Amino acid sequence: MELDVQPIEDAIVAALAAAGTGRKAEPCPEDPESFVPSNVRGHLLASWAGADWPKPAEIDLRPDRVAFDIQVFAKSLRTKGGHGGAYEAVRLASKAMAGFEAGDPLTGSFVFRPDNARYIDRRGGYWVYGFRVIGTRGDEVLIPKQT
């Protein structure tokens, strides 16, 4: 397996932090079930969800696709008091991921697109929504970059 997940995750977290949601972006903690948001407006968490390799794998050890899960923690669903709710945070975070490009020295770059947004849970007074981002190798781009 030729894939270094850490630099890709770091780049995704940085892009989420710059997405304008007002939430703290960070990698998913080691114990996500006991995670308690420390930012009053909520959090954006990123974690590696998996990868697909071409078949047979011995031809090319670079994965064709990688996936990361993004979780959005928000106090409200809708915009309240000038602060965007969960819906707005999911919209802005998924927009930041549409056409986003990140990679690692071993595999090259992947171009990402959001996929599969969903309600996850209500935890500790926060709404939790999530979506998956799918990255395809830069030489197999499926969507144009955002401008």
ABEGO torsion letter per residue (X at the ends): XBBBAAAAAAAAAAAAAAAGAGBBBBBBBABAAABBBABAAEBBBBBBAEBBBBOBAAABABBABBBBBBBBBBABABBBGGBBBAAAAAAAAAAAABGBBBBBAAAEBBBBBBBGBBBABBBGGBBBBBBBBBBBBAAABABBBBX
